[in-house]
Amino acid sequence: MTTAIDIGVVDERAARADLRAQIAALELRGARVAAGGGPRLLSLGDLERVRDGLAARPEPPADDHEGARIRLERMLAEPTAHRWERVALAELGEPGCGVYAVRPRLGLIGMLAGWWQVKLSSGCP
């Protein structure tokens, strides 16, 4: 025989699971939640507030990375016109910590001679 307390626990578990699934989907969409000081168990109301906050944020535009791609194409086409310019992989929507940078070939000699090239850094330290 189940009691009213048992039914409330089951309903809350299902609600928690559903809210956590919704929050995970919203976070994958590109929203970020700042950590509030470490692990903690959120109440049902807290989970709903987190979900509502994530749902209210606008979805990042799909063409957000297009400007960075155009800059990279221009850098590759004419490095001398884009000296010292940098485009990070994150700006292109790609994973990793690498950065495309226009640098002089052969250091100071290349800089004085006007030999510029685009190099991709190795990534994260």
C-alpha positions, 0 to 999 in steps of 0.5 A, spaced: 500 500 500 502 506 497 501 513 501 501 520 499 508 521 501 510 515 497 506 518 491 509 525 492 516 523 492 515 519 485 512 525 482 518 529 484 523 524 482 519 524 475 519 532 475 526 533 477 528 528 471 524 532 466 527 539 468 534 536 468 533 533 461 530 540 459 536 544 462 541 539 459 538 540 452 538 548 453 545 548 455 547 544 449 544 549 445 549 554 447 547 557 454 551 557 460 550 557 467 555 560 472 557 555 478 554 557 484 560 555 489 560 547 488 556 541 487 549 542 491 542 539 490 537 544 487 530 544 489 524 543 484 523 550 484 530 552 483 531 547 477 525 551 474 528 557 475 534 555 472 530 552 466 526 558 465 532 563 465 536 558 460 530 558 456 529 566 456 536 567 453 536 568 445 539 562 441 546 564 438 545 566 431 547 561 426 551 566 422 555 568 428 561 565 426 561 567 418 564 574 420 570 570 423 570 565 417 571 571 412 576 574 416 580 568 416 579 567 408 582 574 407 588 573 412 589 567 408 588 571 401 593 577 403 597 576 409 601 582 408 594 586 409 593 583 415 599 583 419 598 581 426 591 579 426 588 573 429 582 569 429 581 563 434 578 557 433 572 558 438 570 564 433 570 560 427 565 555 432 570 549 432 573 546 438 580 547 441 584 553 443 588 554 437 589 561 433 590 563 426 595 568 426 598 572 421 606 572 423 612 574 419 616 568 416 623 568 419 622 573 425 625 579 424 628 578 417 621 576 415 618 582 418 623 587 414 623 583 408 615 583 408 614 575 408 608 574 412 604 568 413 598 565 416 600 560 422 595 555 426 598 555 433 598 548 436 592 549 441 591 549 449 597 550 453 
